[in-house]
Amino acid sequence: MYFFLRNLALQDLGIASVTVPKSMINSLMNTRHISYFGCVTQYFLFLSFEASDFSLLTIMAYDRYVAICHPLHYEMVMSWKYCTEIVIVVWVIGILYGMLHTTGTFSILFCSNVVNQFFCEIPEMLKLSCSGINLLEVGILVASIIAVVGCFTFIIVSYAVIFKAVLRIPSEKGRQKALSTCIPHLTVVFMLVLSGSIAYLRPSSNTPSYLDIGLTVLYALLPPLFNPIIYSMRNKNIKYVISQIWRF
């Protein structure tokens, strides 16, 4: 689990690093400029980290399933070699997805170079198209929706089986220990899916608004920010520090 968490932390750091520094620099310099190559690079890296992040969250659901439902087989099933191979595949999937999406989007002819967001994101880039979305980008978008729905369904089914197994644990301490490893992961998944759905499924508007920027911040920055906090709540030292802060 901690091996996967380290990789999740790297992906969250990557998501924040792709968008925040450039936005801060532009804010300090009172400009909104980004080069074409910079926009392409930002688009590619953001999508790559997001795709690998969600893929890893899906694998972590399977990891929790094996650990709780088949604990005696855990070391054999989730061996160090197997976990390493899985993480490599996750990173490769993220990179390939970023490459395909970037190729599909930037093969479109743009009518404007004004992006009404603090970074180059999918909905805003597609709004700049002169001739609509090409077939390659449509195919990628449809495949993305199918993949997200499939991964989310897999996570829900995995946790349905996990919670059924947890309820059969005789001791209350055992149930609490099992749930303490599941709730943070499930919270992160729901936060990412919910914020992403709100940001991408909302009705598009041609006029920029603070609501659009706020919703983009919700899915692009809040999950990477809260992931370490959510998982750190299981640490006794951090719990003690937080309890001391609340007393003041």
N, C-alpha and C positions, 0 to 999 in steps of 0.2 A: 504493500500500500504506500509506504513512504517513498519507494522508488518511483511510483507513478506520480506522487505528489510533487516530487522534485521537478519532474518534467512538466507538470501542470504549472508550477511556479515560473519556470522558464518561458512557457507559452504566454502566461499572463503578463510577464515582464516585457515580452516582445510586443504584445498588443498595445500596451501603454507607451512603449518607447517609439512605436511607429507613428503615433498620432499626437501625443502630448508635447514633445519637445518643439516640433515645428509650429504647433499652435501657440505655444508660449513665446517663441521667438517672434512670430508675426504680431502677437499682442504687444510685446515690448517695443517693437519697431513701428507699431501703428500701421501695419500693412497686411494685405491678404494674399500676397504673391506666393506662388509655388511654380516651379518650372514644369514643363511637360514630362520630362524624365523623372522628376521628383514625384509627380502625381502617379505615374505608372509604377514606380518603385513602392510608394506608400500603399497603393491599391493592392499590389501583389503580396507584399509582406503582411498586410492586415488580414487579407483573406486566407493566406497560408496559416497564420497563427490561429485564426478563428476556427478553421476547419480541423486542424490538428488538435485544438483544445476540445472541441465537441467530440471528436473521435476518441480522445483519451478518456473523457468522462464516460463514454459508452463502455470502454474496456474496463474502467474502474467499477462499473456496475457488475460486470461479469466476475471481476476479482472478488467483490463482496459476496456474490452468490456462491462461489466456490468455497470461500473462507467460512461461511456460516452454514451452508447446506451440506457441504462435503469437507468438513475440517480435517479428517484423517487423510484425505487425498490432496490437501492443499499444496504441500511441498512438492509433490510429484507433478501435479497439473500446472501450477504457477511457479515453475522453476526459474532460476536466474536467467538461464539461456532463453527460455520461452518469453519471459517478460522483456528482455532486451530486444528480441526479434519483434515483439509486438510494438514496442515504442519506436523502433526504426521504421516499421510499416506505417505507423501513425504519422510520423514526420514526413515520410515520402508522400503519403496521401495528401497531406496539407500542402506540400510544395506543388504537386501535380494539379490539385484543385486551384491553387492560386494562379498557376501558369495558364490553365484553360480559361478561367474567368477573365484574366487580364487580356489574353489574346482575343477572346470574344468581344469584350467591351471596347477595347481600343482599336479594333478593326472597323468600328462604326465611324461614320463621318459626323463630326461634331459641328454644330452651328454656332456655338458660343464657347468661350473659355472662362466663364464665370461660374464657379461652384459655390452654391449657397450653403456651405457647411464648413466646419473647422478642419475637415480632412476630406480626401477623395473617397467617397463611399458609393456603393452600387446604385441606389435610387437616384442620387443627384447626378451621377455620370450618365445614366440612361436618359435622364430628362434633357440632356444637351444634344441628343441625337437628332439629325435632320431628317432621316428617312426611316425612323423606327428601329426596332431591335432586329438584328439579323438572326438567321436560323441557328447559328452556332450558339449564340447567347441564349436564345429561347431554350434550346436543348439543355444547356448547362443549368439554367434556372429551374427547369422541370426536374432534372436529375438531382439538383440540390434539395428541392422540396421533398422528393421521394426519399432521399437519403436521411434528411432530418427527421421526417415522420417515422421512418424505419428504425433509426437509432433511438428516438424517444420512446417508441413502442417497446423496443427491446429492453430499455431501462425500466419502464413501468412494469412489464411482465416479470423481469428479474426481481424487482422489489416486492411484487405481489407474492412470489414464491418465497422470498427471504422473510417477509413479515409473517407468512404462514408458518415457516420453520421456527421463527423467534417465539411465537406464541406457544410452541410446544416445549420450549426450554423450561425445565421445572423450577429453577431458582430465579428469583427476581433480580439478583445481582448479575446473573448470566444474561438475562434479557436486556438489562440496562447497558451492559458492555457491548452487546451485539448492536443495539440501536445507536449507541454513541458513535459507532463507525459508519453508520448508514445515513443518519439524519444530516450531517454536514454535506455529504456528497449529494444527497437528494435536494437539499436546499440550493446548492450551487447550480444544479441542473435546471431546476424550475426557474431560478432567477435569470439564467441565460436564455432559456427558451421563451419565457414570458416577455422579457425586455426586447428580445430580437423580434418576436411576433408583433409586438406593439409598434416597433420601429419600421418593419418592412411591410406589414399588412395594413397600415393606416392609409386612408385616402391621400393620394398625392396632390400637392398644391404647387402651382407655378409661382406663387409669391412666397418668399422666405418668411419665416416666423420664428420667434423664440421657442415655440412649442416643438417645432421640427428639430431644432438644435438640442433642446432638452431631452427629447426622446432618443436622439442619437447618442448623447452622453450616457443615457440610461443603459443602453445595451453595449456600447463600445468601451466605457470606462468603469462603470460600477461593478460588473462581474469580476474583472481583474483586481479591482480594489478590495472587494469584500471576500474573495476566495481565501486569501491568507488569514483574514480575521475569523472567518467561519471555522476553518480547520484548526486555528490556534486556540479556539475556545475549549478544546479537549485537553490542552496543556494545563496542568495544575498550577504551575508558577504564574502563567498569564491570568488564570482565574483569580489567583490570590491578589495580584496587582490590581486587577479591575475592581475587585471587592473593596480594596483599600481606597481606590479613587472615588468610588461611589459613597463611601463613608464621609469623605470630605465634602 
